[in-house]
Amino acid sequence: MTVPQLLGDVVISWETAQRQALELEHSVLKEMKRLLVHGTLHLLGFEHETTDEAAGAMREEEEKYLKGSER
């Protein structure tokens, strides 16, 4: 059995999630999902602060994973 490699931790600030949810006019649950996906993509090596191309690639990945979670 292969043991998965630890990539790191995703820490989400509840206060930040609440504030951003209000700013974006959606639920805190939706914002928590978005932040979890965003943090996980960072652990997998995605960046959005280096180039516009990198930001676009990260946004596409976020949307791909969030698409099925809207309920």
mmCIF file of the N, C-alpha and C atoms, coordinates in Angstrom:
data_MODEL
# 
_entry.id   MODEL 
# 
loop_
_atom_site.group_PDB 
_atom_site.id 
_atom_site.type_symbol 
_atom_site.label_atom_id 
_atom_site.label_alt_id 
_atom_site.label_comp_id 
_atom_site.label_asym_id 
_atom_site.label_entity_id 
_atom_site.label_seq_id 
_atom_site.pdbx_PDB_ins_code 
_atom_site.Cartn_x 
_atom_site.Cartn_y 
_atom_site.Cartn_z 
_atom_site.occupancy 
_atom_site.B_iso_or_equiv 
_atom_site.pdbx_formal_charge 
_atom_site.auth_seq_id 
_atom_site.auth_comp_id 
_atom_site.auth_asym_id 
_atom_site.auth_atom_id 
_atom_site.pdbx_PDB_model_num 
ATOM 1   N N  . MET A 1 1  ? 0.836   -1.181 0.000   1.00 0.00 ? 1  MET A N  1 
ATOM 2   C CA . MET A 1 1  ? 0.000   0.000  0.000   1.00 0.00 ? 1  MET A CA 1 
ATOM 3   C C  . MET A 1 1  ? 0.883   1.247  0.000   1.00 0.00 ? 1  MET A C  1 
ATOM 4   N N  . THR A 1 2  ? 0.573   2.187  -0.865  1.00 0.00 ? 2  THR A N  1 
ATOM 5   C CA . THR A 1 2  ? 1.314   3.436  -0.935  1.00 0.00 ? 2  THR A CA 1 
ATOM 6   C C  . THR A 1 2  ? 0.666   4.463  -0.022  1.00 0.00 ? 2  THR A C  1 
ATOM 7   N N  . VAL A 1 3  ? 1.483   5.085  0.789   1.00 0.00 ? 3  VAL A N  1 
ATOM 8   C CA . VAL A 1 3  ? 0.992   6.120  1.700   1.00 0.00 ? 3  VAL A CA 1 
ATOM 9   C C  . VAL A 1 3  ? 1.005   7.459  0.955   1.00 0.00 ? 3  VAL A C  1 
ATOM 10  N N  . PRO A 1 4  ? -0.119  8.182  0.958   1.00 0.00 ? 4  PRO A N  1 
ATOM 11  C CA . PRO A 1 4  ? -0.143  9.476  0.271   1.00 0.00 ? 4  PRO A CA 1 
ATOM 12  C C  . PRO A 1 4  ? 0.841   10.457 0.892   1.00 0.00 ? 4  PRO A C  1 
ATOM 13  N N  . GLN A 1 5  ? 1.430   11.288 0.061   1.00 0.00 ? 5  GLN A N  1 
ATOM 14  C CA . GLN A 1 5  ? 2.349   12.322 0.534   1.00 0.00 ? 5  GLN A CA 1 
ATOM 15  C C  . GLN A 1 5  ? 1.545   13.482 1.110   1.00 0.00 ? 5  GLN A C  1 
ATOM 16  N N  . LEU A 1 6  ? 1.980   13.985 2.233   1.00 0.00 ? 6  LEU A N  1 
ATOM 17  C CA . LEU A 1 6  ? 1.343   15.153 2.834   1.00 0.00 ? 6  LEU A CA 1 
ATOM 18  C C  . LEU A 1 6  ? 1.743   16.384 2.044   1.00 0.00 ? 6  LEU A C  1 
ATOM 19  N N  . LEU A 1 7  ? 0.765   17.109 1.530   1.00 0.00 ? 7  LEU A N  1 
ATOM 20  C CA . LEU A 1 7  ? 1.039   18.298 0.729   1.00 0.00 ? 7  LEU A CA 1 
ATOM 21  C C  . LEU A 1 7  ? 1.100   19.559 1.576   1.00 0.00 ? 7  LEU A C  1 
ATOM 22  N N  . GLY A 1 8  ? 0.376   19.584 2.663   1.00 0.00 ? 8  GLY A N  1 
ATOM 23  C CA . GLY A 1 8  ? 0.322   20.772 3.506   1.00 0.00 ? 8  GLY A CA 1 
ATOM 24  C C  . GLY A 1 8  ? -1.049  20.916 4.115   1.00 0.00 ? 8  GLY A C  1 
ATOM 25  N N  . ASP A 1 9  ? -1.331  22.074 4.645   1.00 0.00 ? 9  ASP A N  1 
ATOM 26  C CA . ASP A 1 9  ? -2.598  22.348 5.304   1.00 0.00 ? 9  ASP A CA 1 
ATOM 27  C C  . ASP A 1 9  ? -3.317  23.485 4.597   1.00 0.00 ? 9  ASP A C  1 
ATOM 28  N N  . VAL A 1 10 ? -4.633  23.427 4.651   1.00 0.00 ? 10 VAL A N  1 
ATOM 29  C CA . VAL A 1 10 ? -5.454  24.548 4.196   1.00 0.00 ? 10 VAL A CA 1 
ATOM 30  C C  . VAL A 1 10 ? -6.144  25.092 5.436   1.00 0.00 ? 10 VAL A C  1 
ATOM 31  N N  . VAL A 1 11 ? -5.904  26.352 5.730   1.00 0.00 ? 11 VAL A N  1 
ATOM 32  C CA . VAL A 1 11 ? -6.509  27.009 6.878   1.00 0.00 ? 11 VAL A CA 1 
ATOM 33  C C  . VAL A 1 11 ? -7.408  28.112 6.346   1.00 0.00 ? 11 VAL A C  1 
ATOM 34  N N  . ILE A 1 12 ? -8.666  28.092 6.764   1.00 0.00 ? 12 ILE A N  1 
ATOM 35  C CA . ILE A 1 12 ? -9.630  29.083 6.288   1.00 0.00 ? 12 ILE A CA 1 
ATOM 36  C C  . ILE A 1 12 ? -10.095 29.924 7.476   1.00 0.00 ? 12 ILE A C  1 
ATOM 37  N N  . SER A 1 13 ? -9.983  31.209 7.318   1.00 0.00 ? 13 SER A N  1 
ATOM 38  C CA . SER A 1 13 ? -10.451 32.140 8.345   1.00 0.00 ? 13 SER A CA 1 
ATOM 39  C C  . SER A 1 13 ? -11.966 32.290 8.217   1.00 0.00 ? 13 SER A C  1 
ATOM 40  N N  . TRP A 1 14 ? -12.683 31.939 9.269   1.00 0.00 ? 14 TRP A N  1 
ATOM 41  C CA . TRP A 1 14 ? -14.140 32.064 9.270   1.00 0.00 ? 14 TRP A CA 1 
ATOM 42  C C  . TRP A 1 14 ? -14.558 33.523 9.049   1.00 0.00 ? 14 TRP A C  1 
ATOM 43  N N  . GLU A 1 15 ? -13.867 34.446 9.709   1.00 0.00 ? 15 GLU A N  1 
ATOM 44  C CA . GLU A 1 15 ? -14.193 35.863 9.571   1.00 0.00 ? 15 GLU A CA 1 
ATOM 45  C C  . GLU A 1 15 ? -13.986 36.338 8.131   1.00 0.00 ? 15 GLU A C  1 
ATOM 46  N N  . THR A 1 16 ? -12.902 35.898 7.509   1.00 0.00 ? 16 THR A N  1 
ATOM 47  C CA . THR A 1 16 ? -12.638 36.267 6.116   1.00 0.00 ? 16 THR A CA 1 
ATOM 48  C C  . THR A 1 16 ? -13.704 35.674 5.205   1.00 0.00 ? 16 THR A C  1 
ATOM 49  N N  . ALA A 1 17 ? -14.072 34.421 5.428   1.00 0.00 ? 17 ALA A N  1 
ATOM 50  C CA . ALA A 1 17 ? -15.100 33.782 4.612   1.00 0.00 ? 17 ALA A CA 1 
ATOM 51  C C  . ALA A 1 17 ? -16.429 34.528 4.736   1.00 0.00 ? 17 ALA A C  1 
ATOM 52  N N  . GLN A 1 18 ? -16.777 34.930 5.939   1.00 0.00 ? 18 GLN A N  1 
ATOM 53  C CA . GLN A 1 18 ? -18.018 35.686 6.138   1.00 0.00 ? 18 GLN A CA 1 
ATOM 54  C C  . GLN A 1 18 ? -17.970 37.027 5.408   1.00 0.00 ? 18 GLN A C  1 
ATOM 55  N N  . ARG A 1 19 ? -16.864 37.742 5.553   1.00 0.00 ? 19 ARG A N  1 
ATOM 56  C CA . ARG A 1 19 ? -16.720 39.063 4.926   1.00 0.00 ? 19 ARG A CA 1 
ATOM 57  C C  . ARG A 1 19 ? -16.772 38.944 3.402   1.00 0.00 ? 19 ARG A C  1 
ATOM 58  N N  . GLN A 1 20 ? -16.033 37.992 2.858   1.00 0.00 ? 20 GLN A N  1 
ATOM 59  C CA . GLN A 1 20 ? -16.002 37.823 1.405   1.00 0.00 ? 20 GLN A CA 1 
ATOM 60  C C  . GLN A 1 20 ? -17.348 37.354 0.868   1.00 0.00 ? 20 GLN A C  1 
ATOM 61  N N  . ALA A 1 21 ? -18.045 36.521 1.615   1.00 0.00 ? 21 ALA A N  1 
ATOM 62  C CA . ALA A 1 21 ? -19.376 36.071 1.196   1.00 0.00 ? 21 ALA A CA 1 
ATOM 63  C C  . ALA A 1 21 ? -20.326 37.266 1.098   1.00 0.00 ? 21 ALA A C  1 
ATOM 64  N N  . LEU A 1 22 ? -20.249 38.159 2.070   1.00 0.00 ? 22 LEU A N  1 
ATOM 65  C CA . LEU A 1 22 ? -21.079 39.371 2.017   1.00 0.00 ? 22 LEU A CA 1 
ATOM 66  C C  . LEU A 1 22 ? -20.706 40.239 0.819   1.00 0.00 ? 22 LEU A C  1 
ATOM 67  N N  . GLU A 1 23 ? -19.409 40.423 0.605   1.00 0.00 ? 23 GLU A N  1 
ATOM 68  C CA . GLU A 1 23 ? -18.937 41.247 -0.511  1.00 0.00 ? 23 GLU A CA 1 
ATOM 69  C C  . GLU A 1 23 ? -19.364 40.671 -1.856  1.00 0.00 ? 23 GLU A C  1 
ATOM 70  N N  . LEU A 1 24 ? -19.314 39.335 -1.974  1.00 0.00 ? 24 LEU A N  1 
ATOM 71  C CA . LEU A 1 24 ? -19.638 38.663 -3.238  1.00 0.00 ? 24 LEU A CA 1 
ATOM 72  C C  . LEU A 1 24 ? -21.116 38.290 -3.346  1.00 0.00 ? 24 LEU A C  1 
ATOM 73  N N  . GLU A 1 25 ? -21.856 38.607 -2.287  1.00 0.00 ? 25 GLU A N  1 
ATOM 74  C CA . GLU A 1 25 ? -23.304 38.369 -2.242  1.00 0.00 ? 25 GLU A CA 1 
ATOM 75  C C  . GLU A 1 25 ? -23.688 36.909 -2.496  1.00 0.00 ? 25 GLU A C  1 
ATOM 76  N N  . HIS A 1 26 ? -22.985 36.029 -1.776  1.00 0.00 ? 26 HIS A N  1 
ATOM 77  C CA . HIS A 1 26 ? -23.386 34.624 -1.780  1.00 0.00 ? 26 HIS A CA 1 
ATOM 78  C C  . HIS A 1 26 ? -23.224 34.058 -0.369  1.00 0.00 ? 26 HIS A C  1 
ATOM 79  N N  . SER A 1 27 ? -23.579 32.808 -0.188  1.00 0.00 ? 27 SER A N  1 
ATOM 80  C CA . SER A 1 27 ? -23.583 32.214 1.154   1.00 0.00 ? 27 SER A CA 1 
ATOM 81  C C  . SER A 1 27 ? -22.168 31.975 1.679   1.00 0.00 ? 27 SER A C  1 
ATOM 82  N N  . VAL A 1 28 ? -22.069 31.877 2.993   1.00 0.00 ? 28 VAL A N  1 
ATOM 83  C CA . VAL A 1 28 ? -20.787 31.560 3.620   1.00 0.00 ? 28 VAL A CA 1 
ATOM 84  C C  . VAL A 1 28 ? -20.359 30.151 3.217   1.00 0.00 ? 28 VAL A C  1 
ATOM 85  N N  . LEU A 1 29 ? -21.301 29.229 3.080   1.00 0.00 ? 29 LEU A N  1 
ATOM 86  C CA . LEU A 1 29 ? -20.967 27.868 2.652   1.00 0.00 ? 29 LEU A CA 1 
ATOM 87  C C  . LEU A 1 29 ? -20.317 27.894 1.269   1.00 0.00 ? 29 LEU A C  1 
ATOM 88  N N  . LYS A 1 30 ? -20.881 28.647 0.348   1.00 0.00 ? 30 LYS A N  1 
ATOM 89  C CA . LYS A 1 30 ? -20.304 28.747 -1.000  1.00 0.00 ? 30 LYS A CA 1 
ATOM 90  C C  . LYS A 1 30 ? -18.897 29.331 -0.932  1.00 0.00 ? 30 LYS A C  1 
ATOM 91  N N  . GLU A 1 31 ? -18.701 30.325 -0.090  1.00 0.00 ? 31 GLU A N  1 
ATOM 92  C CA . GLU A 1 31 ? -17.375 30.943 0.037   1.00 0.00 ? 31 GLU A CA 1 
ATOM 93  C C  . GLU A 1 31 ? -16.382 29.983 0.681   1.00 0.00 ? 31 GLU A C  1 
ATOM 94  N N  . MET A 1 32 ? -16.820 29.218 1.664   1.00 0.00 ? 32 MET A N  1 
ATOM 95  C CA . MET A 1 32 ? -15.939 28.224 2.291   1.00 0.00 ? 32 MET A CA 1 
ATOM 96  C C  . MET A 1 32 ? -15.494 27.181 1.269   1.00 0.00 ? 32 MET A C  1 
ATOM 97  N N  . LYS A 1 33 ? -16.415 26.736 0.421   1.00 0.00 ? 33 LYS A N  1 
ATOM 98  C CA . LYS A 1 33 ? -16.059 25.778 -0.638  1.00 0.00 ? 33 LYS A CA 1 
ATOM 99  C C  . LYS A 1 33 ? -15.033 26.389 -1.581  1.00 0.00 ? 33 LYS A C  1 
ATOM 100 N N  . ARG A 1 34 ? -15.263 27.656 -1.962  1.00 0.00 ? 34 ARG A N  1 
ATOM 101 C CA . ARG A 1 34 ? -14.354 28.330 -2.879  1.00 0.00 ? 34 ARG A CA 1 
ATOM 102 C C  . ARG A 1 34 ? -12.952 28.454 -2.276  1.00 0.00 ? 34 ARG A C  1 
ATOM 103 N N  . LEU A 1 35 ? -12.892 28.830 -1.007  1.00 0.00 ? 35 LEU A N  1 
ATOM 104 C CA . LEU A 1 35 ? -11.604 28.973 -0.346  1.00 0.00 ? 35 LEU A CA 1 
ATOM 105 C C  . LEU A 1 35 ? -10.896 27.633 -0.167  1.00 0.00 ? 35 LEU A C  1 
ATOM 106 N N  . LEU A 1 36 ? -11.646 26.575 0.089   1.00 0.00 ? 36 LEU A N  1 
ATOM 107 C CA . LEU A 1 36 ? -11.044 25.246 0.218   1.00 0.00 ? 36 LEU A CA 1 
ATOM 108 C C  . LEU A 1 36 ? -10.431 24.801 -1.107  1.00 0.00 ? 36 LEU A C  1 
ATOM 109 N N  . VAL A 1 37 ? -11.170 24.963 -2.193  1.00 0.00 ? 37 VAL A N  1 
ATOM 110 C CA . VAL A 1 37 ? -10.643 24.597 -3.512  1.00 0.00 ? 37 VAL A CA 1 
ATOM 111 C C  . VAL A 1 37 ? -9.425  25.460 -3.837  1.00 0.00 ? 37 VAL A C  1 
ATOM 112 N N  . HIS A 1 38 ? -9.523  26.752 -3.591  1.00 0.00 ? 38 HIS A N  1 
ATOM 113 C CA . HIS A 1 38 ? -8.431  27.682 -3.872  1.00 0.00 ? 38 HIS A CA 1 
ATOM 114 C C  . HIS A 1 38 ? -7.164  27.272 -3.107  1.00 0.00 ? 38 HIS A C  1 
ATOM 115 N N  . GLY A 1 39 ? -7.299  27.002 -1.816  1.00 0.00 ? 39 GLY A N  1 
ATOM 116 C CA . GLY A 1 39 ? -6.152  26.593 -1.008  1.00 0.00 ? 39 GLY A CA 1 
ATOM 117 C C  . GLY A 1 39 ? -5.557  25.278 -1.452  1.00 0.00 ? 39 GLY A C  1 
ATOM 118 N N  . THR A 1 40 ? -6.418  24.328 -1.816  1.00 0.00 ? 40 THR A N  1 
ATOM 119 C CA . THR A 1 40 ? -5.943  23.033 -2.280  1.00 0.00 ? 40 THR A CA 1 
ATOM 120 C C  . THR A 1 40 ? -5.172  23.178 -3.585  1.00 0.00 ? 40 THR A C  1 
ATOM 121 N N  . LEU A 1 41 ? -5.649  24.028 -4.471  1.00 0.00 ? 41 LEU A N  1 
ATOM 122 C CA . LEU A 1 41 ? -4.927  24.255 -5.731  1.00 0.00 ? 41 LEU A CA 1 
ATOM 123 C C  . LEU A 1 41 ? -3.552  24.857 -5.472  1.00 0.00 ? 41 LEU A C  1 
ATOM 124 N N  . HIS A 1 42 ? -3.447  25.740 -4.477  1.00 0.00 ? 42 HIS A N  1 
ATOM 125 C CA . HIS A 1 42 ? -2.124  26.262 -4.120  1.00 0.00 ? 42 HIS A CA 1 
ATOM 126 C C  . HIS A 1 42 ? -1.215  25.122 -3.670  1.00 0.00 ? 42 HIS A C  1 
ATOM 127 N N  . LEU A 1 43 ? -1.730  24.190 -2.880  1.00 0.00 ? 43 LEU A N  1 
ATOM 128 C CA . LEU A 1 43 ? -0.922  23.060 -2.427  1.00 0.00 ? 43 LEU A CA 1 
ATOM 129 C C  . LEU A 1 43 ? -0.464  22.190 -3.592  1.00 0.00 ? 43 LEU A C  1 
ATOM 130 N N  . LEU A 1 44 ? -1.253  22.171 -4.651  1.00 0.00 ? 44 LEU A N  1 
ATOM 131 C CA . LEU A 1 44 ? -0.916  21.369 -5.835  1.00 0.00 ? 44 LEU A CA 1 
ATOM 132 C C  . LEU A 1 44 ? -0.010  22.120 -6.810  1.00 0.00 ? 44 LEU A C  1 
ATOM 133 N N  . GLY A 1 45 ? 0.358   23.361 -6.459  1.00 0.00 ? 45 GLY A N  1 
ATOM 134 C CA . GLY A 1 45 ? 1.317   24.103 -7.262  1.00 0.00 ? 45 GLY A CA 1 
ATOM 135 C C  . GLY A 1 45 ? 0.755   25.217 -8.117  1.00 0.00 ? 45 GLY A C  1 
ATOM 136 N N  . PHE A 1 46 ? -0.539  25.429 -8.080  1.00 0.00 ? 46 PHE A N  1 
ATOM 137 C CA . PHE A 1 46 ? -1.125  26.518 -8.862  1.00 0.00 ? 46 PHE A CA 1 
ATOM 138 C C  . PHE A 1 46 ? -0.851  27.849 -8.182  1.00 0.00 ? 46 PHE A C  1 
ATOM 139 N N  . GLU A 1 47 ? -0.620  28.869 -8.991  1.00 0.00 ? 47 GLU A N  1 
ATOM 140 C CA . GLU A 1 47 ? -0.408  30.223 -8.496  1.00 0.00 ? 47 GLU A CA 1 
ATOM 141 C C  . GLU A 1 47 ? -1.262  31.176 -9.316  1.00 0.00 ? 47 GLU A C  1 
ATOM 142 N N  . HIS A 1 48 ? -1.583  32.322 -8.765  1.00 0.00 ? 48 HIS A N  1 
ATOM 143 C CA . HIS A 1 48 ? -2.357  33.310 -9.504  1.00 0.00 ? 48 HIS A CA 1 
ATOM 144 C C  . HIS A 1 48 ? -1.706  34.684 -9.462  1.00 0.00 ? 48 HIS A C  1 
ATOM 145 N N  . GLU A 1 49 ? -0.634  34.804 -8.726  1.00 0.00 ? 49 GLU A N  1 
ATOM 146 C CA . GLU A 1 49 ? -0.003  36.103 -8.557  1.00 0.00 ? 49 GLU A CA 1 
ATOM 147 C C  . GLU A 1 49 ? 1.201   36.316 -9.465  1.00 0.00 ? 49 GLU A C  1 
ATOM 148 N N  . THR A 1 50 ? 1.582   35.301 -10.235 1.00 0.00 ? 50 THR A N  1 
ATOM 149 C CA . THR A 1 50 ? 2.788   35.424 -11.052 1.00 0.00 ? 50 THR A CA 1 
ATOM 150 C C  . THR A 1 50 ? 2.509   36.048 -12.414 1.00 0.00 ? 50 THR A C  1 
ATOM 151 N N  . THR A 1 51 ? 1.528   35.521 -13.134 1.00 0.00 ? 51 THR A N  1 
ATOM 152 C CA . THR A 1 51 ? 1.188   36.047 -14.464 1.00 0.00 ? 51 THR A CA 1 
ATOM 153 C C  . THR A 1 51 ? -0.320  35.992 -14.666 1.00 0.00 ? 51 THR A C  1 
ATOM 154 N N  . ASP A 1 52 ? -0.794  36.728 -15.653 1.00 0.00 ? 52 ASP A N  1 
ATOM 155 C CA . ASP A 1 52 ? -2.218  36.668 -15.994 1.00 0.00 ? 52 ASP A CA 1 
ATOM 156 C C  . ASP A 1 52 ? -2.593  35.275 -16.482 1.00 0.00 ? 52 ASP A C  1 
ATOM 157 N N  . GLU A 1 53 ? -1.677  34.624 -17.192 1.00 0.00 ? 53 GLU A N  1 
ATOM 158 C CA . GLU A 1 53 ? -1.917  33.266 -17.684 1.00 0.00 ? 53 GLU A CA 1 
ATOM 159 C C  . GLU A 1 53 ? -2.082  32.291 -16.519 1.00 0.00 ? 53 GLU A C  1 
ATOM 160 N N  . ALA A 1 54 ? -1.228  32.415 -15.513 1.00 0.00 ? 54 ALA A N  1 
ATOM 161 C CA . ALA A 1 54 ? -1.311  31.554 -14.338 1.00 0.00 ? 54 ALA A CA 1 
ATOM 162 C C  . ALA A 1 54 ? -2.616  31.803 -13.580 1.00 0.00 ? 54 ALA A C  1 
ATOM 163 N N  . ALA A 1 55 ? -3.008  33.069 -13.482 1.00 0.00 ? 55 ALA A N  1 
ATOM 164 C CA . ALA A 1 55 ? -4.258  33.407 -12.799 1.00 0.00 ? 55 ALA A CA 1 
ATOM 165 C C  . ALA A 1 55 ? -5.444  32.798 -13.537 1.00 0.00 ? 55 ALA A C  1 
ATOM 166 N N  . GLY A 1 56 ? -5.425  32.860 -14.863 1.00 0.00 ? 56 GLY A N  1 
ATOM 167 C CA . GLY A 1 56 ? -6.506  32.274 -15.656 1.00 0.00 ? 56 GLY A CA 1 
ATOM 168 C C  . GLY A 1 56 ? -6.569  30.767 -15.511 1.00 0.00 ? 56 GLY A C  1 
ATOM 169 N N  . ALA A 1 57 ? -5.416  30.119 -15.481 1.00 0.00 ? 57 ALA A N  1 
ATOM 170 C CA . ALA A 1 57 ? -5.375  28.661 -15.323 1.00 0.00 ? 57 ALA A CA 1 
ATOM 171 C C  . ALA A 1 57 ? -5.919  28.251 -13.962 1.00 0.00 ? 57 ALA A C  1 
ATOM 172 N N  . MET A 1 58 ? -5.572  29.007 -12.942 1.00 0.00 ? 58 MET A N  1 
ATOM 173 C CA . MET A 1 58 ? -6.060  28.693 -11.606 1.00 0.00 ? 58 MET A CA 1 
ATOM 174 C C  . MET A 1 58 ? -7.561  28.911 -11.522 1.00 0.00 ? 58 MET A C  1 
ATOM 175 N N  . ARG A 1 59 ? -8.056  29.982 -12.095 1.00 0.00 ? 59 ARG A N  1 
ATOM 176 C CA . ARG A 1 59 ? -9.499  30.263 -12.086 1.00 0.00 ? 59 ARG A CA 1 
ATOM 177 C C  . ARG A 1 59 ? -10.264 29.155 -12.809 1.00 0.00 ? 59 ARG A C  1 
ATOM 178 N N  . GLU A 1 60 ? -9.737  28.678 -13.933 1.00 0.00 ? 60 GLU A N  1 
ATOM 179 C CA . GLU A 1 60 ? -10.383 27.577 -14.666 1.00 0.00 ? 60 GLU A CA 1 
ATOM 180 C C  . GLU A 1 60 ? -10.474 26.326 -13.805 1.00 0.00 ? 60 GLU A C  1 
ATOM 181 N N  . GLU A 1 61 ? -9.392  26.009 -13.109 1.00 0.00 ? 61 GLU A N  1 
ATOM 182 C CA . GLU A 1 61 ? -9.396  24.835 -12.231 1.00 0.00 ? 61 GLU A CA 1 
ATOM 183 C C  . GLU A 1 61 ? -10.401 25.012 -11.104 1.00 0.00 ? 61 GLU A C  1 
ATOM 184 N N  . GLU A 1 62 ? -10.428 26.187 -10.498 1.00 0.00 ? 62 GLU A N  1 
ATOM 185 C CA . GLU A 1 62 ? -11.394 26.454 -9.422  1.00 0.00 ? 62 GLU A CA 1 
ATOM 186 C C  . GLU A 1 62 ? -12.816 26.218 -9.923  1.00 0.00 ? 62 GLU A C  1 
ATOM 187 N N  . GLU A 1 63 ? -13.134 26.785 -11.051 1.00 0.00 ? 63 GLU A N  1 
ATOM 188 C CA . GLU A 1 63 ? -14.491 26.669 -11.591 1.00 0.00 ? 63 GLU A CA 1 
ATOM 189 C C  . GLU A 1 63 ? -14.839 25.226 -11.932 1.00 0.00 ? 63 GLU A C  1 
ATOM 190 N N  . LYS A 1 64 ? -13.859 24.479 -12.429 1.00 0.00 ? 64 LYS A N  1 
ATOM 191 C CA . LYS A 1 64 ? -14.093 23.075 -12.757 1.00 0.00 ? 64 LYS A CA 1 
ATOM 192 C C  . LYS A 1 64 ? -14.507 22.292 -11.509 1.00 0.00 ? 64 LYS A C  1 
ATOM 193 N N  . TYR A 1 65 ? -13.818 22.509 -10.414 1.00 0.00 ? 65 TYR A N  1 
ATOM 194 C CA . TYR A 1 65 ? -14.113 21.762 -9.198  1.00 0.00 ? 65 TYR A CA 1 
ATOM 195 C C  . TYR A 1 65 ? -15.341 22.291 -8.462  1.00 0.00 ? 65 TYR A C  1 
ATOM 196 N N  . LEU A 1 66 ? -15.625 23.556 -8.596  1.00 0.00 ? 66 LEU A N  1 
ATOM 197 C CA . LEU A 1 66 ? -16.789 24.132 -7.915  1.00 0.00 ? 66 LEU A CA 1 
ATOM 198 C C  . LEU A 1 66 ? -18.083 23.900 -8.680  1.00 0.00 ? 66 LEU A C  1 
ATOM 199 N N  . LYS A 1 67 ? -17.992 23.661 -9.963  1.00 0.00 ? 67 LYS A N  1 
ATOM 200 C CA . LYS A 1 67 ? -19.174 23.511 -10.806 1.00 0.00 ? 67 LYS A CA 1 
ATOM 201 C C  . LYS A 1 67 ? -20.161 22.477 -10.255 1.00 0.00 ? 67 LYS A C  1 
ATOM 202 N N  . GLY A 1 68 ? -19.673 21.334 -9.833  1.00 0.00 ? 68 GLY A N  1 
ATOM 203 C CA . GLY A 1 68 ? -20.541 20.267 -9.334  1.00 0.00 ? 68 GLY A CA 1 
ATOM 204 C C  . GLY A 1 68 ? -20.968 20.430 -7.890  1.00 0.00 ? 68 GLY A C  1 
ATOM 205 N N  . SER A 1 69 ? -20.425 21.429 -7.188  1.00 0.00 ? 69 SER A N  1 
ATOM 206 C CA . SER A 1 69 ? -20.718 21.548 -5.752  1.00 0.00 ? 69 SER A CA 1 
ATOM 207 C C  . SER A 1 69 ? -21.872 22.490 -5.458  1.00 0.00 ? 69 SER A C  1 
ATOM 208 N N  . GLU A 1 70 ? -22.427 23.140 -6.457  1.00 0.00 ? 70 GLU A N  1 
ATOM 209 C CA . GLU A 1 70 ? -23.512 24.092 -6.214  1.00 0.00 ? 70 GLU A CA 1 
ATOM 210 C C  . GLU A 1 70 ? -24.826 23.365 -6.031  1.00 0.00 ? 70 GLU A C  1 
ATOM 211 N N  . ARG A 1 71 ? -25.303 23.406 -4.813  1.00 0.00 ? 71 ARG A N  1 
ATOM 212 C CA . ARG A 1 71 ? -26.567 22.722 -4.469  1.00 0.00 ? 71 ARG A CA 1 
ATOM 213 C C  . ARG A 1 71 ? -27.381 23.589 -3.571  1.00 0.00 ? 71 ARG A C  1 
# 
